[in-house]
Amino acid sequence: MSEAYKPLDPETMPRSPGITYQQLLDQDSRSVPDVLRLQSPKDMGLQRYSVKRYTSAAWHELEVERLWKKVWQFTCREEDIPEPGDHYRYDIAGMSFLIVRTETGELKAYPNACLHRGRMLKEFDGNAAELRCPFHGFCWKLDGQLKDIPADWDFPQINQSEFSLPEIPLAVWAGFIFINPDQNCDPFDAFIKDLAEQFERWNLGGLYKQAHAAKVMPCNWKIAQEAFCEAFHVNATHPQIMRSIGDVNSQVDVWENCARVITAGGTHSPLLTDVSNPDLIRAMMDLDHDAEVPEIPEGVSLRTFLADRSRESLKAIAGDRAETYCDAELMDSLDYTLFPNFHPWGAFNGIVYRFRPNGNDHRSSIMECMMLAPFEGERPPAAQVHWLKEDETWSSVLGFLGKVFDQDSFNMPKVQQGLEATYMDGIVLSGYQESKVRWLHHKLTEWVGE
Protein backbone atom coordinates (compact mmCIF):
# COMPACT_ATOMS: atom_id res chain seq x y z
CA MET A 1 0.00 0.00 0.00
CA SER A 2 1.30 3.43 -0.92
CA GLU A 3 2.72 5.49 1.93
CA ALA A 4 0.47 8.31 0.70
CA TYR A 5 -2.57 6.37 1.93
CA LYS A 6 -3.06 6.70 5.69
CA PRO A 7 -5.83 4.55 7.17
CA LEU A 8 -8.73 6.36 8.84
CA ASP A 9 -10.81 5.04 11.73
CA PRO A 10 -14.39 4.66 10.40
CA GLU A 11 -15.72 5.30 13.90
CA THR A 12 -14.02 8.65 14.48
CA MET A 13 -13.35 10.15 11.03
CA PRO A 14 -15.32 13.24 9.93
CA ARG A 15 -18.55 12.26 8.16
CA SER A 16 -21.96 13.50 7.16
CA PRO A 17 -24.77 13.49 9.72
CA GLY A 18 -27.25 10.67 9.37
CA ILE A 19 -27.21 6.89 9.24
CA THR A 20 -23.96 5.32 8.01
CA TYR A 21 -23.86 2.74 5.26
CA GLN A 22 -22.81 0.05 7.72
CA GLN A 23 -25.80 0.92 9.95
CA LEU A 24 -28.08 0.50 6.94
CA LEU A 25 -26.57 -2.93 6.36
CA ASP A 26 -27.46 -3.85 9.94
CA GLN A 27 -31.12 -3.43 8.95
CA ASP A 28 -30.92 -5.70 5.88
CA SER A 29 -33.51 -8.48 5.70
CA ARG A 30 -30.88 -10.98 4.60
CA SER A 31 -27.34 -11.98 5.41
CA VAL A 32 -24.93 -9.33 4.15
CA PRO A 33 -21.80 -10.64 2.32
CA ASP A 34 -18.40 -9.91 3.82
CA VAL A 35 -17.37 -7.81 0.82
CA LEU A 36 -19.92 -5.15 1.79
CA ARG A 37 -18.66 -5.12 5.38
CA LEU A 38 -15.16 -4.14 4.25
CA GLN A 39 -14.16 -0.60 5.16
CA SER A 40 -10.97 1.02 3.90
CA PRO A 41 -11.16 4.81 4.23
CA LYS A 42 -7.90 6.63 3.59
CA ASP A 43 -6.46 10.03 4.42
CA MET A 44 -4.54 11.16 1.34
CA GLY A 45 -3.94 14.73 2.38
CA LEU A 46 -5.54 17.91 1.07
CA GLN A 47 -3.11 18.85 -1.69
CA ARG A 48 -4.22 20.28 -5.00
CA TYR A 49 -3.60 18.63 -8.37
CA SER A 50 -2.37 20.74 -11.24
CA VAL A 51 -4.89 22.08 -13.73
CA LYS A 52 -2.35 21.15 -16.42
CA ARG A 53 -3.34 17.52 -15.95
CA TYR A 54 -6.49 18.42 -17.89
CA THR A 55 -5.35 21.26 -20.15
CA SER A 56 -1.77 20.51 -21.19
CA ALA A 57 -0.81 18.64 -24.36
CA ALA A 58 2.58 17.99 -22.75
CA TRP A 59 0.91 16.23 -19.80
CA HIS A 60 -1.14 14.14 -22.24
CA GLU A 61 2.05 13.09 -24.01
CA LEU A 62 3.51 11.99 -20.68
CA GLU A 63 0.34 9.99 -19.98
CA VAL A 64 0.70 8.24 -23.34
CA GLU A 65 4.35 7.31 -22.77
CA ARG A 66 4.21 6.46 -19.07
CA LEU A 67 0.64 5.26 -18.56
CA TRP A 68 -1.23 4.12 -21.68
CA LYS A 69 1.83 2.37 -23.14
CA LYS A 70 2.55 0.65 -19.80
CA VAL A 71 -0.68 -0.19 -17.96
CA TRP A 72 -3.11 -3.11 -18.07
CA GLN A 73 -6.35 -1.90 -19.68
CA PHE A 74 -9.74 -3.33 -20.59
CA THR A 75 -10.35 -3.78 -24.32
CA CYS A 76 -13.50 -5.85 -24.95
CA ARG A 77 -15.56 -8.77 -23.68
CA GLU A 78 -14.88 -12.39 -24.66
CA GLU A 79 -18.42 -12.51 -26.05
CA ASP A 80 -17.53 -9.68 -28.46
CA ILE A 81 -15.31 -12.13 -30.36
CA PRO A 82 -16.88 -15.57 -29.75
CA GLU A 83 -15.92 -17.35 -33.00
CA PRO A 84 -12.56 -18.23 -34.61
CA GLY A 85 -11.52 -15.37 -36.86
CA ASP A 86 -13.44 -12.75 -34.88
CA HIS A 87 -11.35 -9.67 -34.24
CA TYR A 88 -11.85 -6.44 -32.30
CA ARG A 89 -10.04 -3.17 -32.89
CA TYR A 90 -9.00 -1.36 -29.70
CA ASP A 91 -7.62 2.17 -29.97
CA ILE A 92 -6.06 4.22 -27.20
CA ALA A 93 -4.22 7.56 -27.38
CA GLY A 94 -3.11 7.19 -30.99
CA MET A 95 -2.27 3.48 -30.72
CA SER A 96 -4.29 0.67 -32.29
CA PHE A 97 -4.41 -3.02 -31.36
CA LEU A 98 -6.19 -6.13 -32.65
CA ILE A 99 -7.74 -8.67 -30.28
CA VAL A 100 -8.16 -11.92 -32.25
CA ARG A 101 -9.67 -15.34 -31.60
CA THR A 102 -7.59 -17.97 -33.37
CA GLU A 103 -8.72 -21.19 -35.06
CA THR A 104 -8.18 -23.06 -31.77
CA GLY A 105 -10.20 -20.54 -29.77
CA GLU A 106 -7.15 -18.94 -28.18
CA LEU A 107 -7.13 -15.18 -27.69
CA LYS A 108 -4.25 -13.13 -29.06
CA ALA A 109 -3.43 -9.42 -29.22
CA TYR A 110 -1.23 -7.70 -31.81
CA PRO A 111 -0.37 -4.14 -32.80
CA ASN A 112 -2.77 -3.21 -35.59
CA ALA A 113 0.03 -2.63 -38.09
CA CYS A 114 1.54 -4.48 -41.04
CA LEU A 115 5.21 -5.41 -40.61
CA HIS A 116 5.93 -4.30 -44.19
CA ARG A 117 5.20 -0.57 -44.28
CA GLY A 118 2.95 -0.16 -41.27
CA ARG A 119 -0.48 0.01 -42.85
CA MET A 120 -3.33 -0.72 -40.40
CA LEU A 121 -4.30 -4.38 -40.84
CA LYS A 122 -7.96 -4.04 -39.84
CA GLU A 123 -10.07 -0.90 -39.83
CA PHE A 124 -13.20 -2.48 -38.39
CA ASP A 125 -14.29 -5.26 -36.05
CA GLY A 126 -15.32 -8.39 -37.90
CA ASN A 127 -14.40 -11.93 -38.87
CA ALA A 128 -11.60 -13.06 -41.17
CA ALA A 129 -9.73 -16.26 -41.92
CA GLU A 130 -6.43 -14.37 -42.03
CA LEU A 131 -4.87 -10.99 -41.30
CA ARG A 132 -4.01 -9.64 -44.75
CA CYS A 133 -2.75 -6.09 -45.30
CA PRO A 134 -4.94 -4.22 -47.83
CA PHE A 135 -1.93 -2.21 -49.09
CA HIS A 136 0.47 -4.81 -50.58
CA GLY A 137 -1.05 -8.10 -49.44
CA PHE A 138 1.38 -9.25 -46.74
CA CYS A 139 -0.58 -11.84 -44.78
CA TRP A 140 -0.47 -13.51 -41.36
CA LYS A 141 -2.39 -16.40 -39.85
CA LEU A 142 -4.73 -15.72 -36.95
CA ASP A 143 -2.07 -17.05 -34.56
CA GLY A 144 0.33 -14.35 -35.79
CA GLN A 145 2.59 -16.55 -37.92
CA LEU A 146 3.54 -15.31 -41.38
CA LYS A 147 1.35 -16.84 -44.09
CA ASP A 148 2.30 -15.08 -47.33
CA ILE A 149 4.53 -12.41 -48.82
CA PRO A 150 3.62 -11.53 -52.41
CA ALA A 151 6.78 -11.68 -54.56
CA ASP A 152 8.72 -12.99 -51.59
CA TRP A 153 11.82 -13.40 -53.79
CA ASP A 154 12.25 -9.62 -53.48
CA PHE A 155 12.60 -9.68 -49.68
CA PRO A 156 15.73 -11.76 -49.04
CA GLN A 157 16.33 -9.82 -45.80
CA ILE A 158 13.21 -11.30 -44.17
CA ASN A 159 13.56 -14.51 -42.18
CA GLN A 160 10.05 -15.79 -42.83
CA SER A 161 10.06 -18.21 -39.89
CA GLU A 162 10.60 -15.27 -37.53
CA PHE A 163 8.47 -12.65 -39.29
CA SER A 164 5.47 -13.10 -36.97
CA LEU A 165 3.22 -10.39 -35.60
CA PRO A 166 4.52 -9.23 -32.20
CA GLU A 167 2.27 -10.46 -29.39
CA ILE A 168 0.92 -8.09 -26.78
CA PRO A 169 0.37 -9.44 -23.21
CA LEU A 170 -3.28 -10.46 -22.80
CA ALA A 171 -5.33 -11.62 -19.82
CA VAL A 172 -8.98 -12.44 -19.14
CA TRP A 173 -10.93 -11.70 -15.99
CA ALA A 174 -14.69 -12.28 -15.55
CA GLY A 175 -15.26 -12.23 -19.30
CA PHE A 176 -13.30 -8.98 -19.79
CA ILE A 177 -10.21 -9.04 -22.01
CA PHE A 178 -7.26 -6.89 -20.91
CA ILE A 179 -4.04 -6.09 -22.71
CA ASN A 180 -0.82 -4.31 -21.78
CA PRO A 181 1.15 -2.59 -24.58
CA ASP A 182 4.33 -3.13 -22.54
CA GLN A 183 5.68 -6.57 -23.48
CA ASN A 184 7.76 -6.57 -20.27
CA CYS A 185 4.89 -5.58 -17.96
CA ASP A 186 4.21 -6.86 -14.44
CA PRO A 187 1.80 -9.84 -14.15
CA PHE A 188 -1.90 -9.14 -14.55
CA ASP A 189 -2.94 -11.25 -11.55
CA ALA A 190 -1.04 -8.99 -9.18
CA PHE A 191 -2.50 -5.89 -10.81
CA ILE A 192 -6.14 -6.99 -10.47
CA LYS A 193 -5.81 -8.87 -7.18
CA ASP A 194 -7.79 -6.44 -4.98
CA LEU A 195 -10.67 -6.15 -7.43
CA ALA A 196 -10.77 -9.85 -8.29
CA GLU A 197 -11.02 -10.90 -4.63
CA GLN A 198 -13.95 -8.57 -4.02
CA PHE A 199 -15.85 -9.74 -7.11
CA GLU A 200 -15.65 -13.45 -6.30
CA ARG A 201 -19.29 -13.33 -5.16
CA TRP A 202 -20.44 -11.49 -8.30
CA ASN A 203 -19.82 -13.56 -11.40
CA LEU A 204 -19.65 -10.91 -14.11
CA GLY A 205 -18.41 -13.57 -16.52
CA GLY A 206 -21.81 -15.25 -16.20
CA LEU A 207 -23.62 -12.17 -17.52
CA TYR A 208 -24.08 -11.08 -21.12
CA LYS A 209 -23.68 -7.64 -22.71
CA GLN A 210 -27.22 -6.37 -23.08
CA ALA A 211 -26.38 -2.83 -24.23
CA HIS A 212 -23.29 -0.80 -25.14
CA ALA A 213 -23.26 2.93 -25.86
CA ALA A 214 -20.32 5.24 -26.54
CA LYS A 215 -19.89 8.94 -27.20
CA VAL A 216 -17.09 11.39 -27.87
CA MET A 217 -17.09 13.95 -25.06
CA PRO A 218 -15.63 17.48 -25.44
CA CYS A 219 -13.38 17.22 -22.38
CA ASN A 220 -10.29 15.48 -21.04
CA TRP A 221 -10.86 11.81 -20.17
CA LYS A 222 -10.26 12.49 -16.47
CA ILE A 223 -13.01 15.12 -16.35
CA ALA A 224 -15.48 12.59 -17.77
CA GLN A 225 -14.30 9.83 -15.45
CA GLU A 226 -14.25 11.90 -12.26
CA ALA A 227 -17.94 12.74 -12.70
CA PHE A 228 -18.56 9.08 -11.84
CA CYS A 229 -16.18 8.83 -8.88
CA GLU A 230 -18.18 10.63 -6.18
CA ALA A 231 -21.79 11.29 -5.15
CA PHE A 232 -21.10 14.77 -3.77
CA HIS A 233 -22.35 16.35 -7.02
CA VAL A 234 -25.83 14.80 -6.79
CA ASN A 235 -27.43 17.75 -4.97
CA ALA A 236 -26.56 20.24 -7.72
CA THR A 237 -26.43 18.02 -10.82
CA HIS A 238 -29.09 15.35 -10.12
CA PRO A 239 -31.54 16.93 -7.66
CA GLN A 240 -34.34 14.64 -8.86
CA ILE A 241 -32.69 11.60 -7.24
CA MET A 242 -31.85 13.22 -3.87
CA ARG A 243 -35.09 11.88 -2.39
CA SER A 244 -33.99 8.30 -3.01
CA ILE A 245 -30.22 8.20 -2.62
CA GLY A 246 -27.89 8.77 0.33
CA ASP A 247 -25.44 10.88 -1.67
CA VAL A 248 -23.15 12.52 0.91
CA ASN A 249 -23.45 9.47 3.17
CA SER A 250 -21.66 7.32 0.61
CA GLN A 251 -18.94 4.97 1.84
CA VAL A 252 -15.60 5.44 0.06
CA ASP A 253 -12.94 2.70 0.19
CA VAL A 254 -9.43 2.80 -1.24
CA TRP A 255 -7.00 -0.05 -1.88
CA GLU A 256 -3.88 -0.16 -4.05
CA ASN A 257 -5.13 -0.58 -7.62
CA CYS A 258 -8.86 -0.26 -7.00
CA ALA A 259 -11.30 1.91 -5.09
CA ARG A 260 -15.06 2.06 -4.68
CA VAL A 261 -17.91 4.37 -3.74
CA ILE A 262 -21.01 2.71 -2.28
CA THR A 263 -24.11 4.90 -2.35
CA ALA A 264 -27.26 3.57 -0.70
CA GLY A 265 -30.61 3.59 -2.49
CA GLY A 266 -33.99 3.63 -0.78
CA THR A 267 -32.80 6.28 1.65
CA HIS A 268 -32.91 10.04 1.17
CA SER A 269 -30.04 12.50 1.03
CA PRO A 270 -28.94 13.89 4.42
CA LEU A 271 -29.15 17.30 2.72
CA LEU A 272 -32.96 16.93 2.71
CA THR A 273 -34.83 17.16 6.00
CA ASP A 274 -38.32 15.87 5.22
CA VAL A 275 -38.92 13.14 2.64
CA SER A 276 -42.01 10.93 2.83
CA ASN A 277 -41.95 7.28 1.84
CA PRO A 278 -44.30 7.93 -1.11
CA ASP A 279 -41.99 10.65 -2.42
CA LEU A 280 -38.99 8.36 -2.07
CA ILE A 281 -40.77 5.53 -3.88
CA ARG A 282 -41.76 7.90 -6.71
CA ALA A 283 -38.13 8.95 -7.06
CA MET A 284 -36.89 5.34 -7.05
CA MET A 285 -39.48 4.25 -9.61
CA ASP A 286 -39.21 7.43 -11.74
CA LEU A 287 -42.93 8.21 -11.29
CA ASP A 288 -44.72 11.54 -11.66
CA HIS A 289 -44.96 13.62 -8.46
CA ASP A 290 -48.69 12.88 -8.04
CA ALA A 291 -48.63 9.23 -9.18
CA GLU A 292 -50.04 6.60 -6.85
CA VAL A 293 -47.45 4.38 -5.18
CA PRO A 294 -47.72 0.80 -3.94
CA GLU A 295 -48.49 0.33 -0.27
CA ILE A 296 -45.71 -0.98 2.00
CA PRO A 297 -46.82 -3.96 4.11
CA GLU A 298 -46.76 -3.43 7.86
CA GLY A 299 -43.48 -4.45 9.48
CA VAL A 300 -41.50 -4.30 6.20
CA SER A 301 -38.82 -1.64 5.80
CA LEU A 302 -38.82 0.59 2.74
CA ARG A 303 -35.50 -0.78 1.46
CA THR A 304 -36.66 -4.38 1.89
CA PHE A 305 -39.94 -3.60 0.14
CA LEU A 306 -38.15 -2.12 -2.85
CA ALA A 307 -35.55 -4.91 -2.88
CA ASP A 308 -38.31 -7.54 -2.90
CA ARG A 309 -39.84 -5.90 -5.98
CA SER A 310 -36.46 -6.05 -7.69
CA ARG A 311 -36.07 -9.73 -6.81
CA GLU A 312 -39.43 -10.57 -8.33
CA SER A 313 -38.65 -8.74 -11.57
CA LEU A 314 -35.24 -10.41 -11.80
CA LYS A 315 -36.53 -13.95 -11.36
CA ALA A 316 -37.71 -14.03 -14.96
CA ILE A 317 -34.15 -13.69 -16.25
CA ALA A 318 -32.01 -14.87 -13.32
CA GLY A 319 -34.12 -17.61 -11.78
CA ASP A 320 -33.39 -18.59 -8.19
CA ARG A 321 -30.17 -16.56 -8.19
CA ALA A 322 -32.25 -13.47 -7.48
CA GLU A 323 -33.10 -14.88 -4.05
CA THR A 324 -29.44 -15.15 -3.04
CA TYR A 325 -28.81 -11.39 -3.00
CA CYS A 326 -29.38 -9.23 0.06
CA ASP A 327 -31.32 -5.96 -0.05
CA ALA A 328 -28.17 -3.87 -0.38
CA GLU A 329 -26.98 -5.78 -3.44
CA LEU A 330 -30.26 -4.99 -5.19
CA MET A 331 -30.67 -1.41 -3.98
CA ASP A 332 -27.26 0.22 -3.82
CA SER A 333 -24.71 1.64 -6.26
CA LEU A 334 -21.48 -0.34 -5.83
CA ASP A 335 -19.21 1.64 -8.15
CA TYR A 336 -15.69 0.20 -8.39
CA THR A 337 -12.75 1.55 -10.34
CA LEU A 338 -9.71 -0.43 -11.41
CA PHE A 339 -6.95 2.01 -12.25
CA PRO A 340 -6.80 3.74 -14.60
CA ASN A 341 -10.23 3.72 -16.30
CA PHE A 342 -12.27 0.51 -15.82
CA HIS A 343 -15.48 0.88 -13.76
CA PRO A 344 -17.46 -2.32 -13.09
CA TRP A 345 -20.37 -2.14 -10.64
CA GLY A 346 -20.81 -4.88 -8.07
CA ALA A 347 -23.83 -7.12 -7.41
CA PHE A 348 -26.82 -7.16 -9.79
CA ASN A 349 -26.37 -3.65 -11.21
CA GLY A 350 -24.60 -4.83 -14.36
CA ILE A 351 -23.17 -1.40 -15.20
CA VAL A 352 -19.65 -0.97 -16.61
CA TYR A 353 -18.04 2.35 -17.55
CA ARG A 354 -14.86 3.08 -19.49
CA PHE A 355 -13.20 6.43 -20.18
CA ARG A 356 -10.20 6.99 -22.46
CA PRO A 357 -8.52 9.69 -24.52
CA ASN A 358 -9.99 10.33 -27.96
CA GLY A 359 -6.88 9.74 -30.03
CA ASN A 360 -4.25 12.34 -29.19
CA ASP A 361 -6.71 15.14 -28.48
CA HIS A 362 -6.25 15.93 -24.79
CA ARG A 363 -9.43 18.05 -24.84
CA SER A 364 -11.75 15.24 -25.91
CA SER A 365 -12.42 11.71 -24.70
CA ILE A 366 -14.48 8.59 -25.29
CA MET A 367 -17.06 7.66 -22.67
CA GLU A 368 -18.70 4.24 -22.76
CA CYS A 369 -21.39 2.47 -20.78
CA MET A 370 -22.12 -1.24 -21.00
CA MET A 371 -25.09 -2.94 -19.38
CA LEU A 372 -24.56 -6.56 -18.35
CA ALA A 373 -27.52 -8.79 -17.54
CA PRO A 374 -28.14 -12.31 -16.25
CA PHE A 375 -29.71 -14.92 -18.50
CA GLU A 376 -31.07 -18.45 -18.40
CA GLY A 377 -30.13 -21.07 -20.98
CA GLU A 378 -28.04 -20.16 -24.03
CA ARG A 379 -26.03 -16.95 -23.87
CA PRO A 380 -27.71 -14.21 -25.94
CA PRO A 381 -25.54 -12.46 -28.54
CA ALA A 382 -23.54 -9.50 -27.25
CA ALA A 383 -24.92 -6.07 -28.08
CA GLN A 384 -22.96 -4.07 -30.63
CA VAL A 385 -21.68 -0.67 -29.60
CA HIS A 386 -24.00 2.21 -30.44
CA TRP A 387 -22.02 5.38 -31.11
CA LEU A 388 -24.09 8.37 -30.05
CA LYS A 389 -24.00 11.37 -32.33
CA GLU A 390 -23.13 14.79 -30.90
CA ASP A 391 -26.79 15.72 -30.44
CA GLU A 392 -27.98 12.23 -29.43
CA THR A 393 -28.75 11.71 -25.74
CA TRP A 394 -27.71 8.86 -23.48
CA SER A 395 -31.33 8.48 -22.38
CA SER A 396 -32.33 7.59 -25.96
CA VAL A 397 -30.52 4.25 -25.55
CA LEU A 398 -30.09 3.74 -21.77
CA GLY A 399 -33.42 4.89 -20.35
CA PHE A 400 -33.51 6.21 -16.77
CA LEU A 401 -29.76 5.74 -16.25
CA GLY A 402 -29.20 7.71 -19.43
CA LYS A 403 -31.08 10.69 -17.97
CA VAL A 404 -28.47 10.88 -15.23
CA PHE A 405 -25.69 10.62 -17.83
CA ASP A 406 -27.22 13.46 -19.81
CA GLN A 407 -27.01 15.70 -16.75
CA ASP A 408 -23.39 14.70 -16.15
CA SER A 409 -22.54 15.23 -19.80
CA PHE A 410 -23.92 18.77 -19.64
CA ASN A 411 -21.27 19.63 -17.02
CA MET A 412 -18.25 18.08 -18.71
CA PRO A 413 -17.43 20.63 -21.44
CA LYS A 414 -18.14 23.42 -18.95
CA VAL A 415 -15.51 21.95 -16.60
CA GLN A 416 -12.99 21.80 -19.46
CA GLN A 417 -13.74 25.39 -20.43
CA GLY A 418 -13.52 26.53 -16.83
CA LEU A 419 -10.15 24.85 -16.27
CA GLU A 420 -8.82 26.49 -19.42
CA ALA A 421 -9.89 29.88 -18.05
CA THR A 422 -9.12 29.53 -14.34
CA TYR A 423 -6.40 31.41 -12.47
CA MET A 424 -6.14 28.75 -9.74
CA ASP A 425 -3.13 26.46 -9.91
CA GLY A 426 -4.92 23.25 -9.00
CA ILE A 427 -8.30 21.64 -8.37
CA VAL A 428 -9.64 21.59 -4.79
CA LEU A 429 -10.96 18.24 -3.51
CA SER A 430 -12.70 17.29 -0.28
CA GLY A 431 -10.91 15.04 2.17
CA TYR A 432 -13.30 12.07 2.19
CA GLN A 433 -16.17 12.29 -0.31
CA GLU A 434 -13.79 12.91 -3.22
CA SER A 435 -11.07 10.59 -1.94
CA LYS A 436 -11.62 8.25 -4.91
CA VAL A 437 -10.71 11.16 -7.18
CA ARG A 438 -7.66 11.80 -4.97
CA TRP A 439 -6.71 8.14 -5.29
CA LEU A 440 -6.82 8.39 -9.09
CA HIS A 441 -4.49 11.39 -9.01
CA HIS A 442 -2.14 9.67 -6.56
CA LYS A 443 -1.94 6.75 -8.98
CA LEU A 444 -1.36 9.12 -11.90
CA THR A 445 1.50 10.69 -9.95
CA GLU A 446 3.00 7.23 -9.38
CA TRP A 447 2.83 6.42 -13.09
CA VAL A 448 3.24 9.75 -14.82
CA GLY A 449 4.95 11.98 -12.25
CA GLU A 450 4.20 15.46 -11.01
N, C-alpha and C positions, 0 to 999 in steps of 0.2 A: 504494500500500500504506500502510495506517495506520502512523503513527509509533509506535503502541503495540506493533507487531509487530517484534521484533528477531530477525533470522535467527540460527539456531544452527548450529554445525558438526556434521554428523551423525557425524563421526569422533571428536570429543572431548566431546560433550555427555553428561551423566549418563544412564545407561540400565541396564536390567535385565541381569543376567548371562545368558549363553546366546547362541545363534546369532541374528544380526540378520535382519530380513526380507530385506534385500538379499543377504545371504549365502545364504539359502534360494533366492532367485531364481537365484543362480549355479549351483545344482544342478538347475535345471529341465531336463527332457528336450527341451524345445522352445525356440525363440527367444522371448524375453520382450519384449513390446511396450514402447515408450519410456514410455508413460504410467505403467507400474508402476515404472520406474526413477527417476521424479521423486521428489525429497525436498525438503520445505519445512517443516522444524521451526521453530517460533517460540518465543521467550522473551517472554511477555506479563506478566511480573511475578508476584508472589505475593499480590496484594491480595485482600481478601475482597469478596463481593458481597452487598448488603443482603438480609436475610431478607424485607424488605417486598416484594421483587420477586415473592414467592410468596404472601404473606399479606395484602397491602394492596389494598383495593378502589380506593383512589386511584391506586395504581400501575397497576392494570388499566385504569382510565379513561385514563391517559396513554398506555398501549400502544394502546388503541383509536384515540385521536386522532392519535398521532404515528407509529404503526407500521401497524396493520391498515387504516387509511384511506389509507395512503400507499405501501405496499410491493407489489411484484409477488408474486403468490401463485398456487399451483397450485389449479385448481378441479376439472377432470375430464379424462378422456381423450377424444380425438376419436371413438373407437369407442363411447363412451357415448351419443353423439348422431349416429349415422351418416346418418339420413335427413332430408330437408326437413321442418320442423315439429317435429323432436325438440328438447326443451328440458330443461335440467338446472338444478335449484335449488341454489345454493351460498350457504351461510350462514356468517357469521363475526362473532363478537363483537357480536351484535345487529343486524347488517346482513344483507340478503338480496339476491341477484343472480340473474338469469336468463341462462344461456348458451344461445343459440338457433342452430339451423342454418336458414338462410333457404331460400326456394324455389330459389335459384341455387346452393345448397351453401355459401354464405359463412357464416362464424361471426360472431355478434354477441353483445355482452353489454350488459345493461340493469339498472338498479335494479329490483328486483322490487316495483314500486309503481305504482299507477294515478296518472295526472296529474290526476285529478279530486279525489278525497278521500283518496288514499293507500292504498286497500285493496290487499293483496297480489294480484298478478295470477295467480300460479300457486303452489299449495300443494305440488304433487308434480311429480316428473319425469314426462315423458310425451311425447305427440305432439299437435299441434294445428295447424289451418290458420290460426289467428289468435291474437292475445293479447287476449282479451276479459275485462274486469273483471266478476267475478260479482256485484258490488254494484249498480251502475247500468247496466252494459252498455257503457261506453266501450270502444272497440276499436281495436287497432293491428295493422298488417300485421307479418309476421315480420321485415321489414327495419326496423321501428321507425316507419314512417310512419303517421300517423293514418288510420284506415279509416272509423270511424263514431262519431258522437255522437248518442245518442237525444235527440230533441227539441232538435236543435242550434239552433233559432231562439231558445232561451232562454239561449244563451251567446254573446252578441254580442262579448264581450270576448276571445274566443279566436280567434286567427289560425290557422285550421285547417291552412294550408300549413306553419306553423312548429311545430305542436303534436305534435312527434315525441318518442318516448321518448329520453331522453338516453343516448348511447353511452358505454360504459366501455371504456378501452383494453384490447385483447386481443392476445395473441400465442400462437403455437404452437411448441413445441420437442419433437421426438422423440415426437410423438403426445400430449403433455401440453398442455392448454389453461391458460394463465395470464391473469389479469386484474389490473388495478391500479385501485382505487377513485378514485385521484387522476387527474382528467382532464388535469392538467398535469405528469404524472410524467416522469421521465427514461426514455430509450429502453430497451426490454427487452433488446436485443442486448448493450448494455454491461453490464447487470445480470447476465446469465447467461454472459458470455464465458468465464470461467475454467472453469465446469462444462462448457459446450458443447464447448470444445476438448478436454477430457479424455475425453469420451464419443464422439468421432468414430469410434473403433474399435468401439464397442458400440451398435448400432442399436436403441435401445429402441422406436423407432417401428415397427420390423419385428416386434415381439412383440404378443401379444394378452393381454387381461386375463383370466386363468384363474380367479382368485378375488379376492374383495374382502370384508373383514370390518371392522366398526367397533364401537366400544364407548364408552360414556360412563364416564370414569374419575373417581373421587372425589379429584381433586388438580388443582393448577394445571397448565396445559399444558406449562410448562417442566420440571416434575418428571417428567412422562411422557416428554417428549422426551429429557431428559438421561440417562435410563436406557439410551438407545440411542446414546450419544455417546462411550462409553469401554468398554474391556474389563476395567478394573481390578476391577469388581464380580463377575467370573466366579467367583473362588475362594469367595466367601461365598454368592452367590445361585444360581449354576449349577455346583455342584461336580461334577456328573455329566459335564460336558463338558471338565473340566480335562485329562483324559488325551489329548484330541484337538485341543486348540486352544492356540496360543501367546499366551495372554491378555496378560500384562504385557510381552510382547515385541512388542506391536503397534506399527506405524509410524503416527505422527500427522502429518498435513500440513495447513498452514493457508495459504490464499490470501486474497483480499479478500472476495468474497461466497460462497465455498464452502470447505469443509474436508472431510477424510476421515480415517477410521481403517481401516487394513488389518490384519486379524488372520489369521494363517496357520492353516490346517487341516492335519491330518496330521502334527502335531508337538505334543508335550505342553507343558503349562505349565511355565515355569522354576521355579514354586513346588513342583513335584513332582520328586523325585529319582530315582525308579526306576519307569519305565513300560515294559512289554514291548510289542512290536509287536502281539501278539494282543489285549492290553487296549486298545490305541489303536484297533485296527480295530473292536473291539466297540463302543467309544464312538462312533466315526464312523458306524457302521451301526446304532446303537441296538439292539444285541443284548443278550441276557441275559449275565450275568457268566460263565456256564459254557458258553455256546454255542460250537460249532465255528466257526472262521474260515477263510476261503480261504487257501491257501498262496501266499506271495509268491515268484515265480520268482527264481532266482539272478541276481544282477547288476542287479536292478531295485529302485530305491529305493521306500520305502513311499509317499511322496507320488505318485510316478509310477504305481505300481500302483493306487492309489485313483483317480487322475485318469483312468487308462485305463478303469476300470470306469464312471466317469461318462460318458466319451465314448461308450462302447458303448450305454449306456442312452439317451443323447440322440440318437443317430443316427436312431432311429425317428421323432422329431418334428422334428429339425433337419437331417437329411441330412448332407451333407459338411461343413456349417459346423462341426459338432462337432470335426472334425479340425484346424480352424484355431486353436483355443485352446490356450494353453500350460497346463501343470499348475496354475500359480498361479491362472489365471482360472477353473478348475474347482473348485479346492480352498478358496480363501480368501474371507474376508468383506471386500468392498470397499465399505464403508459411507460414502457421500458425504452431505453436507448442503448444500443451497442455502439461505442465510438467507431467511426465518426458520425454516421448518418443513417443508421438502420434502427427503425422504431417499431418493434412488434408489441402488440398489446397482449396481456395475459388473459387467461380464462376463456370465456365464451364470446369475447368481443369480436375477435376475428379481424381487427384492424391492423394494417401495416403501413407505415409511412416510409418514404425515402426522399432525401434532399441531396442535390448534387449541383456542381457548377454547370452552367450551360455553355459547353465548349470552353473557350478561354476568355469569355466575357465575365469579368468579376462583378458586373452590375446586373447580371441576370442569372437565373437558376432554373432547375427542373424540380418541380414538386410532384410527388406521386402518392396515390393512396390505393391500396389493395384491400379488398374485403374477402376474408377467408371464411368458409362456412362448413359445418359438418354435413355428412351425407350418409345414406344407408345404401348398401349394395355397391354397384359399379361406380367408380369415380367419374363424375361428370367432366366434360372437357373444360380446360382452363379458359377463363375469359381473356380475350385479346385486349391489349391496352387501347383505351380511347383517349386520343389526344384532344384536349379541349382547345378550341380556338380562343383568341384573345377576348372576345366578347361572350364566350360561352361560360355558364356558371357551373360550379361544382354541384349545386343542388339539382341540376338537370340530369345528372347521372347517379348521384349518391344520396338523393332524398334528404331526410332531416339532417344527417351528418353533413351533407353538402352545404346546408344553410349556414352552419357554423363556419365551415371553410370559407364561404363567400365573405363572411364578416372579417375573418383573419386576413384574407387576400386583399381586402380593401386597405388594411393598414400597411401592408408590406412595402409598396412603392413609396408611401409617405415616410416610412422609416428610412429608406435609402436616401430619399431626397433630403430629409432632415439631417442625416449624418453627413451628407455632402456639404450642408450649409452651416453646421454647428461650429461654435467657437470652443466647445469643451474638448478636452484632450482624450477623454475616454468615457465609456458608458458607465452608468451607476447602477449597481445591482443590489438587491436586498441580501441580507445575510442568510436567510433560510429558504424563503419561498422560491427564490431564483437560484438556489444552490445547484440545481441541475445545469443551469446555464453557466454558472461558475465552473462546474466540473468540466464542461465541454471546453472552456477556454484554458483551464489548467492543462487538459490533455493536448490542446493545440500548442500550448507553450512547450510541452515536453517534446512534441514532434517537430514543430516548425521553428520555435524559438520566440524571443520577444519581438 
